[in-house]
Amino acid sequence: MDDGLRARRRARTRTALLDAAAVLFARRGYRATTVEDLAAAAEVAPRTFFRYFASKEEVLFAPYEAALQRWLDEVEAAPAGEALIAALRRATLAVNAAYRADPGPFDLLLAVLGTEPALARQALAFDGRAAQRAAAVIALRTGWDADGDLRPHVVAAATMAAVRATARTGFGDEDPRAEPAAVNAAFDLLERLSGELHAPLR
Protein backbone atom coordinates (compact mmCIF):
# COMPACT_ATOMS: atom_id res chain seq x y z
CA MET A 1 0.00 0.00 0.00
CA ASP A 2 1.49 3.39 -0.95
CA ASP A 3 1.98 6.08 1.67
CA GLY A 4 -0.72 8.35 0.22
CA LEU A 5 -3.40 5.66 0.38
CA ARG A 6 -2.33 4.66 3.88
CA ALA A 7 -2.53 8.29 5.04
CA ARG A 8 -6.02 8.67 3.54
CA ARG A 9 -7.21 5.50 5.25
CA ARG A 10 -5.84 6.70 8.58
CA ALA A 11 -7.51 10.06 8.13
CA ARG A 12 -10.86 8.37 7.36
CA THR A 13 -10.59 6.15 10.43
CA ARG A 14 -9.70 9.08 12.67
CA THR A 15 -12.62 11.08 11.30
CA ALA A 16 -14.97 8.13 11.82
CA LEU A 17 -13.92 7.87 15.46
CA LEU A 18 -14.39 11.61 16.00
CA ASP A 19 -17.81 11.49 14.32
CA ALA A 20 -18.81 8.49 16.46
CA ALA A 21 -17.77 10.38 19.59
CA ALA A 22 -19.83 13.41 18.62
CA VAL A 23 -22.94 11.28 18.10
CA LEU A 24 -22.58 8.97 21.09
CA PHE A 25 -21.48 11.59 23.61
CA ALA A 26 -24.50 13.69 22.65
CA ARG A 27 -26.92 10.74 22.60
CA ARG A 28 -25.76 8.62 25.55
CA GLY A 29 -23.65 11.05 27.51
CA TYR A 30 -19.91 11.10 27.88
CA ARG A 31 -19.71 8.92 30.98
CA ALA A 32 -21.98 6.19 29.60
CA THR A 33 -20.05 5.90 26.33
CA THR A 34 -17.16 3.44 26.35
CA VAL A 35 -14.16 3.08 24.09
CA GLU A 36 -15.75 -0.15 22.87
CA ASP A 37 -18.87 1.80 21.92
CA LEU A 38 -16.83 4.32 19.95
CA ALA A 39 -14.88 1.60 18.15
CA ALA A 40 -18.06 -0.29 17.25
CA ALA A 41 -19.75 2.84 15.92
CA ALA A 42 -16.71 3.56 13.75
CA GLU A 43 -16.61 -0.10 12.66
CA VAL A 44 -13.11 -0.73 13.97
CA ALA A 45 -11.68 -2.92 16.72
CA PRO A 46 -11.00 -1.40 20.16
CA ARG A 47 -7.27 -1.97 19.64
CA THR A 48 -7.54 0.17 16.50
CA PHE A 49 -9.05 2.99 18.58
CA PHE A 50 -5.90 3.06 20.69
CA ARG A 51 -3.73 3.52 17.62
CA TYR A 52 -5.38 6.92 17.21
CA PHE A 53 -6.32 8.04 20.72
CA ALA A 54 -5.05 7.16 24.17
CA SER A 55 -8.44 7.65 25.84
CA LYS A 56 -11.96 9.03 25.55
CA GLU A 57 -10.63 12.30 26.92
CA GLU A 58 -8.19 12.60 24.03
CA VAL A 59 -11.04 12.20 21.53
CA LEU A 60 -12.95 14.93 23.30
CA PHE A 61 -10.04 17.38 23.22
CA ALA A 62 -8.91 16.48 19.68
CA PRO A 63 -10.58 19.47 17.95
CA TYR A 64 -8.92 21.85 20.39
CA GLU A 65 -5.57 20.15 19.86
CA ALA A 66 -6.01 20.59 16.09
CA ALA A 67 -6.95 24.25 16.55
CA LEU A 68 -3.91 24.84 18.75
CA GLN A 69 -1.63 23.18 16.21
CA ARG A 70 -3.06 25.38 13.44
CA TRP A 71 -2.39 28.48 15.56
CA LEU A 72 1.18 27.37 16.22
CA ASP A 73 1.74 26.60 12.54
CA GLU A 74 0.40 30.02 11.51
CA VAL A 75 2.75 31.84 13.88
CA GLU A 76 5.70 29.68 12.89
CA ALA A 77 5.04 30.33 9.19
CA ALA A 78 4.67 34.11 9.55
CA PRO A 79 7.12 36.09 7.40
CA ALA A 80 10.35 37.37 8.90
CA GLY A 81 10.17 41.03 9.80
CA GLU A 82 6.46 40.99 10.51
CA ALA A 83 5.42 42.44 13.88
CA LEU A 84 4.66 39.79 16.47
CA ILE A 85 1.25 41.26 17.21
CA ALA A 86 0.30 40.97 13.53
CA ALA A 87 1.28 37.31 13.41
CA LEU A 88 -0.63 36.53 16.61
CA ARG A 89 -3.70 38.35 15.34
CA ARG A 90 -3.71 36.55 11.99
CA ALA A 91 -3.20 33.13 13.61
CA THR A 92 -6.05 33.75 16.03
CA LEU A 93 -8.40 34.94 13.30
CA ALA A 94 -7.58 31.83 11.24
CA VAL A 95 -8.51 29.56 14.14
CA ASN A 96 -11.60 31.65 14.86
CA ALA A 97 -12.73 31.27 11.25
CA ALA A 98 -12.26 27.49 11.39
CA TYR A 99 -14.30 27.34 14.58
CA ARG A 100 -17.11 29.43 13.16
CA ALA A 101 -17.20 27.25 10.04
CA ASP A 102 -17.65 24.06 12.08
CA PRO A 103 -18.41 24.76 15.75
CA GLY A 104 -19.94 21.38 16.56
CA PRO A 105 -16.83 19.53 17.78
CA PHE A 106 -15.80 22.49 19.92
CA ASP A 107 -19.25 22.98 21.38
CA LEU A 108 -19.36 19.28 22.26
CA LEU A 109 -16.43 19.69 24.63
CA LEU A 110 -18.06 22.68 26.28
CA ALA A 111 -21.30 20.75 26.70
CA VAL A 112 -19.53 17.74 28.21
CA LEU A 113 -17.50 19.91 30.58
CA GLY A 114 -20.77 21.41 31.76
CA THR A 115 -21.98 17.98 32.89
CA GLU A 116 -18.65 16.38 33.87
CA PRO A 117 -16.85 18.66 36.35
CA ALA A 118 -14.11 16.06 36.81
CA LEU A 119 -12.90 16.86 33.30
CA ALA A 120 -12.13 20.43 34.36
CA ARG A 121 -8.69 19.25 35.52
CA GLN A 122 -7.93 17.94 32.04
CA ALA A 123 -9.13 21.23 30.58
CA LEU A 124 -6.84 23.21 32.86
CA ALA A 125 -3.94 20.88 32.03
CA PHE A 126 -4.61 21.34 28.32
CA ASP A 127 -4.59 25.13 28.77
CA GLY A 128 -1.27 24.91 30.58
CA ARG A 129 0.30 22.82 27.83
CA ALA A 130 -1.14 25.14 25.17
CA ALA A 131 0.39 28.19 26.86
CA GLN A 132 3.79 26.48 27.06
CA ARG A 133 3.70 25.47 23.40
CA ALA A 134 2.60 28.96 22.36
CA ALA A 135 5.41 30.51 24.40
CA ALA A 136 7.93 28.19 22.74
CA VAL A 137 6.85 29.26 19.24
CA ILE A 138 6.81 32.93 20.21
CA ALA A 139 10.32 32.56 21.62
CA LEU A 140 11.48 30.82 18.45
CA ARG A 141 10.15 33.58 16.19
CA THR A 142 11.34 36.52 18.29
CA GLY A 143 14.68 35.17 19.46
CA TRP A 144 13.64 35.53 23.09
CA ASP A 145 14.89 32.92 25.56
CA ALA A 146 12.02 30.52 26.32
CA ASP A 147 13.70 29.45 29.57
CA GLY A 148 15.13 32.63 31.02
CA ASP A 149 12.85 35.34 29.61
CA LEU A 150 9.33 36.00 30.85
CA ARG A 151 8.25 37.77 27.66
CA PRO A 152 7.21 34.76 25.55
CA HIS A 153 5.24 33.33 28.45
CA VAL A 154 3.50 36.61 29.28
CA VAL A 155 2.67 37.27 25.63
CA ALA A 156 1.29 33.73 25.20
CA ALA A 157 -0.82 34.07 28.36
CA ALA A 158 -2.04 37.53 27.34
CA THR A 159 -3.03 36.28 23.90
CA MET A 160 -5.02 33.39 25.35
CA ALA A 161 -6.64 35.73 27.88
CA ALA A 162 -7.63 38.16 25.12
CA VAL A 163 -9.29 35.39 23.14
CA ARG A 164 -11.11 34.20 26.25
CA ALA A 165 -12.27 37.73 26.96
CA THR A 166 -13.78 38.11 23.51
CA ALA A 167 -15.81 34.97 24.11
CA ARG A 168 -16.67 35.95 27.69
CA THR A 169 -16.43 32.32 28.69
CA GLY A 170 -14.67 29.94 30.99
CA PHE A 171 -15.86 26.47 30.05
CA GLY A 172 -19.48 26.15 29.08
CA ASP A 173 -21.00 29.08 30.97
CA GLU A 174 -21.41 31.38 27.97
CA ASP A 175 -21.68 31.14 24.20
CA PRO A 176 -18.02 30.65 23.17
CA ARG A 177 -18.39 32.22 19.72
CA ALA A 178 -16.30 35.33 19.24
CA GLU A 179 -16.97 37.60 16.29
CA PRO A 180 -13.88 38.51 14.23
CA ALA A 181 -14.53 42.16 15.14
CA ALA A 182 -14.25 41.23 18.82
CA VAL A 183 -11.01 39.35 18.22
CA ASN A 184 -9.59 42.36 16.38
CA ALA A 185 -10.70 44.66 19.18
CA ALA A 186 -8.89 42.49 21.72
CA PHE A 187 -5.69 42.57 19.68
CA ASP A 188 -6.02 46.34 19.20
CA LEU A 189 -6.06 46.59 23.00
CA LEU A 190 -3.02 44.30 23.35
CA GLU A 191 -1.22 46.40 20.74
CA ARG A 192 -1.83 49.56 22.75
CA LEU A 193 -0.77 47.92 26.01
CA SER A 194 2.71 46.73 25.11
CA GLY A 195 5.42 47.88 22.78
CA GLU A 196 7.02 44.43 23.18
CA LEU A 197 4.40 43.06 20.81
CA HIS A 198 5.94 45.09 17.99
CA ALA A 199 9.12 43.01 18.15
CA PRO A 200 9.98 41.91 14.59
CA LEU A 201 9.92 38.20 13.86
CA ARG A 202 13.06 36.42 12.75
C-alpha positions as CSV (number, residue, x, y, z in Angstrom):
1,M,0.0,0.0,0.0
2,D,1.5,3.4,-1.0
3,D,2.0,6.1,1.7
4,G,-0.7,8.3,0.2
5,L,-3.4,5.7,0.4
6,R,-2.3,4.7,3.9
7,A,-2.5,8.3,5.0
8,R,-6.0,8.7,3.5
9,R,-7.2,5.5,5.3
10,R,-5.8,6.7,8.6
11,A,-7.5,10.1,8.1
12,R,-10.9,8.4,7.4
13,T,-10.6,6.1,10.4
14,R,-9.7,9.1,12.7
15,T,-12.6,11.1,11.3
16,A,-15.0,8.1,11.8
17,L,-13.9,7.9,15.5
18,L,-14.4,11.6,16.0
19,D,-17.8,11.5,14.3
20,A,-18.8,8.5,16.5
21,A,-17.8,10.4,19.6
22,A,-19.8,13.4,18.6
23,V,-22.9,11.3,18.1
24,L,-22.6,9.0,21.1
25,F,-21.5,11.6,23.6
26,A,-24.5,13.7,22.7
27,R,-26.9,10.7,22.6
28,R,-25.8,8.6,25.5
29,G,-23.7,11.0,27.5
30,Y,-19.9,11.1,27.9
31,R,-19.7,8.9,31.0
32,A,-22.0,6.2,29.6
33,T,-20.1,5.9,26.3
34,T,-17.2,3.4,26.3
35,V,-14.2,3.1,24.1
36,E,-15.7,-0.2,22.9
37,D,-18.9,1.8,21.9
38,L,-16.8,4.3,20.0
39,A,-14.9,1.6,18.1
40,A,-18.1,-0.3,17.3
41,A,-19.7,2.8,15.9
42,A,-16.7,3.6,13.7
43,E,-16.6,-0.1,12.7
44,V,-13.1,-0.7,14.0
45,A,-11.7,-2.9,16.7
46,P,-11.0,-1.4,20.2
47,R,-7.3,-2.0,19.6
48,T,-7.5,0.2,16.5
49,F,-9.0,3.0,18.6
50,F,-5.9,3.1,20.7
51,R,-3.7,3.5,17.6
52,Y,-5.4,6.9,17.2
53,F,-6.3,8.0,20.7
54,A,-5.1,7.2,24.2
55,S,-8.4,7.6,25.8
56,K,-12.0,9.0,25.5
57,E,-10.6,12.3,26.9
58,E,-8.2,12.6,24.0
59,V,-11.0,12.2,21.5
60,L,-12.9,14.9,23.3
61,F,-10.0,17.4,23.2
62,A,-8.9,16.5,19.7
63,P,-10.6,19.5,17.9
64,Y,-8.9,21.9,20.4
65,E,-5.6,20.1,19.9
66,A,-6.0,20.6,16.1
67,A,-6.9,24.3,16.5
68,L,-3.9,24.8,18.7
69,Q,-1.6,23.2,16.2
70,R,-3.1,25.4,13.4
71,W,-2.4,28.5,15.6
72,L,1.2,27.4,16.2
73,D,1.7,26.6,12.5
74,E,0.4,30.0,11.5
75,V,2.7,31.8,13.9
76,E,5.7,29.7,12.9
77,A,5.0,30.3,9.2
78,A,4.7,34.1,9.5
79,P,7.1,36.1,7.4
80,A,10.4,37.4,8.9
81,G,10.2,41.0,9.8
82,E,6.5,41.0,10.5
83,A,5.4,42.4,13.9
84,L,4.7,39.8,16.5
85,I,1.2,41.3,17.2
86,A,0.3,41.0,13.5
87,A,1.3,37.3,13.4
88,L,-0.6,36.5,16.6
89,R,-3.7,38.4,15.3
90,R,-3.7,36.5,12.0
91,A,-3.2,33.1,13.6
92,T,-6.0,33.8,16.0
93,L,-8.4,34.9,13.3
94,A,-7.6,31.8,11.2
95,V,-8.5,29.6,14.1
96,N,-11.6,31.7,14.9
97,A,-12.7,31.3,11.2
98,A,-12.3,27.5,11.4
99,Y,-14.3,27.3,14.6
100,R,-17.1,29.4,13.2
101,A,-17.2,27.3,10.0
102,D,-17.7,24.1,12.1
103,P,-18.4,24.8,15.7
104,G,-19.9,21.4,16.6
105,P,-16.8,19.5,17.8
106,F,-15.8,22.5,19.9
107,D,-19.3,23.0,21.4
108,L,-19.4,19.3,22.3
109,L,-16.4,19.7,24.6
110,L,-18.1,22.7,26.3
111,A,-21.3,20.8,26.7
112,V,-19.5,17.7,28.2
113,L,-17.5,19.9,30.6
114,G,-20.8,21.4,31.8
115,T,-22.0,18.0,32.9
116,E,-18.7,16.4,33.9
117,P,-16.9,18.7,36.3
118,A,-14.1,16.1,36.8
119,L,-12.9,16.9,33.3
120,A,-12.1,20.4,34.4
121,R,-8.7,19.2,35.5
122,Q,-7.9,17.9,32.0
123,A,-9.1,21.2,30.6
124,L,-6.8,23.2,32.9
125,A,-3.9,20.9,32.0
126,F,-4.6,21.3,28.3
127,D,-4.6,25.1,28.8
128,G,-1.3,24.9,30.6
129,R,0.3,22.8,27.8
130,A,-1.1,25.1,25.2
131,A,0.4,28.2,26.9
132,Q,3.8,26.5,27.1
133,R,3.7,25.5,23.4
134,A,2.6,29.0,22.4
135,A,5.4,30.5,24.4
136,A,7.9,28.2,22.7
137,V,6.8,29.3,19.2
138,I,6.8,32.9,20.2
139,A,10.3,32.6,21.6
140,L,11.5,30.8,18.5
141,R,10.1,33.6,16.2
142,T,11.3,36.5,18.3
143,G,14.7,35.2,19.5
144,W,13.6,35.5,23.1
145,D,14.9,32.9,25.6
146,A,12.0,30.5,26.3
147,D,13.7,29.4,29.6
148,G,15.1,32.6,31.0
149,D,12.9,35.3,29.6
150,L,9.3,36.0,30.8
151,R,8.3,37.8,27.7
152,P,7.2,34.8,25.5
153,H,5.2,33.3,28.5
154,V,3.5,36.6,29.3
155,V,2.7,37.3,25.6
156,A,1.3,33.7,25.2
157,A,-0.8,34.1,28.4
158,A,-2.0,37.5,27.3
159,T,-3.0,36.3,23.9
160,M,-5.0,33.4,25.3
161,A,-6.6,35.7,27.9
162,A,-7.6,38.2,25.1
163,V,-9.3,35.4,23.1
164,R,-11.1,34.2,26.3
165,A,-12.3,37.7,27.0
166,T,-13.8,38.1,23.5
167,A,-15.8,35.0,24.1
168,R,-16.7,35.9,27.7
169,T,-16.4,32.3,28.7
170,G,-14.7,29.9,31.0
171,F,-15.9,26.5,30.0
172,G,-19.5,26.1,29.1
173,D,-21.0,29.1,31.0
174,E,-21.4,31.4,28.0
175,D,-21.7,31.1,24.2
176,P,-18.0,30.6,23.2
177,R,-18.4,32.2,19.7
178,A,-16.3,35.3,19.2
179,E,-17.0,37.6,16.3
180,P,-13.9,38.5,14.2
181,A,-14.5,42.2,15.1
182,A,-14.2,41.2,18.8
183,V,-11.0,39.3,18.2
184,N,-9.6,42.4,16.4
185,A,-10.7,44.7,19.2
186,A,-8.9,42.5,21.7
187,F,-5.7,42.6,19.7
188,D,-6.0,46.3,19.2
189,L,-6.1,46.6,23.0
190,L,-3.0,44.3,23.3
191,E,-1.2,46.4,20.7
192,R,-1.8,49.6,22.8
193,L,-0.8,47.9,26.0
194,S,2.7,46.7,25.1
195,G,5.4,47.9,22.8
196,E,7.0,44.4,23.2
197,L,4.4,43.1,20.8
198,H,5.9,45.1,18.0
199,A,9.1,43.0,18.1
200,P,10.0,41.9,14.6
201,L,9.9,38.2,13.9
202,R,13.1,36.4,12.7
